[in-house]
């Protein structure tokens, strides 16, 4: 099952339904901005560096704005929907390996910014796939955590991250919710946290993720 493809289609439908001015969980971004980001990261690799490297962010932001002006909201959604674009469409397996997480997280960025949202019931296979991805990258996405972090997946599975020498916090939930927590969506992830109260507060307030 290609979960990147199903998340891409569902996110495209949601973007289309909400219009360009709806909020997202990405600070300062509307749905229009998010659509431009998705096109940029697939089709403008020359500008993608600013997504992760602060010094390159101004150029990335300017390209993102130019994509909005060039394609408009409907055009950007069309490019997202018809993807994968760029290298993700050329290298076998790259779409599912990378975009299965990317499009799930951004789909939830839009869903969970709207009133009355509830967690989705995801297929067991998708939960397993998200857990495998998270288990492999837990130390990366939790590298800024000021405490040790023990991730407990409901149904089985443990992954570690954070500061090994600090008191630890245990985070328990479904794989999808643990992924969202570790990708910096702590306030919108349905997880249970246990451990030192000060450590929990610090972890919830830290910028996690890539």
Residue pairs with C-beta under 8 A, 6 or more apart in sequence:
1 123
1 125
1 126
2 95
2 96
2 100
3 96
3 100
3 104
3 125
3 126
3 129
4 84
4 95
4 96
4 98
4 99
4 100
4 102
4 103
5 95
5 96
7 99
7 100
7 103
7 104
7 107
8 80
8 81
8 83
8 84
8 99
8 103
9 81
10 107
11 80
11 103
11 106
11 107
11 110
12 77
12 80
12 81
14 107
14 110
14 111
15 31
15 34
15 35
15 77
15 80
15 110
16 74
16 77
18 31
18 110
18 114
19 31
19 73
20 30
20 31
20 32
20 35
20 73
21 30
21 31
21 32
22 30
22 31
22 110
22 113
22 114
23 30
23 31
23 113
23 114
24 30
24 31
24 33
24 34
24 106
24 109
24 110
24 113
25 108
25 109
25 110
25 112
25 113
25 185
25 188
26 33
26 34
26 37
26 106
26 109
29 37
31 73
31 110
32 68
32 73
32 76
33 64
33 68
34 106
34 109
34 110
35 73
35 76
35 77
35 80
36 64
36 65
36 67
36 68
36 76
37 51
37 64
38 76
38 80
38 103
38 106
39 67
39 71
39 76
39 79
39 80
39 85
40 47
40 48
40 60
40 63
40 64
40 67
41 48
41 51
41 102
42 83
42 84
42 85
42 86
42 87
42 88
42 89
43 79
43 85
43 86
44 63
44 67
45 86
45 87
46 63
47 59
47 60
47 63
47 64
48 60
49 56
49 59
49 60
50 56
50 57
50 58
50 59
50 60
50 61
51 60
52 210
67 76
68 76
71 78
71 79
79 85
83 89
83 95
84 94
84 95
84 99
87 94
88 94
88 95
88 98
88 99
89 95
100 129
100 130
100 133
101 130
101 133
101 179
104 126
104 130
104 176
104 179
105 179
105 180
105 183
105 185
108 176
108 180
108 185
108 188
109 185
111 117
111 120
112 185
112 188
119 174
119 176
119 177
119 190
120 176
122 130
122 174
122 176
126 176
127 155
127 174
127 175
127 176
128 175
130 175
130 176
130 179
131 153
131 157
131 175
131 178
131 179
133 179
134 141
134 151
134 159
134 175
134 178
134 179
134 182
135 157
135 159
138 149
138 151
138 159
138 160
138 161
138 182
139 160
139 161
140 210
141 161
141 182
141 183
141 208
141 209
141 210
142 149
142 161
142 162
142 182
142 208
143 161
143 162
144 206
144 207
144 208
145 161
145 162
145 163
145 203
145 206
145 208
146 162
146 163
146 166
146 199
146 202
146 203
146 206
147 162
147 163
147 166
147 167
147 168
147 169
147 195
147 196
147 199
147 202
147 203
148 160
148 161
148 162
148 163
148 164
148 165
148 166
148 167
148 168
148 169
149 160
149 161
149 162
149 168
149 169
149 170
149 171
149 203
150 158
150 159
150 160
150 168
150 169
150 170
150 171
151 157
151 158
151 159
151 160
151 161
151 171
151 172
151 178
151 182
152 158
152 170
152 171
152 172
152 173
153 159
153 172
153 173
153 174
153 175
153 178
154 172
154 173
154 174
155 174
157 175
161 182
162 168
162 169
162 203
166 199
167 195
167 196
167 199
168 195
168 199
169 193
169 194
169 195
169 196
169 199
169 200
169 203
170 193
170 194
170 195
171 178
171 181
171 191
171 192
171 193
172 191
172 192
172 193
172 194
173 181
173 189
173 190
173 191
173 192
174 190
177 189
177 190
177 191
178 189
178 191
180 188
180 189
181 189
181 191
181 208
182 208
182 209
183 208
183 209
183 210
184 207
184 208
184 209
186 203
186 204
186 208
187 204
193 200
193 203
193 204
194 200
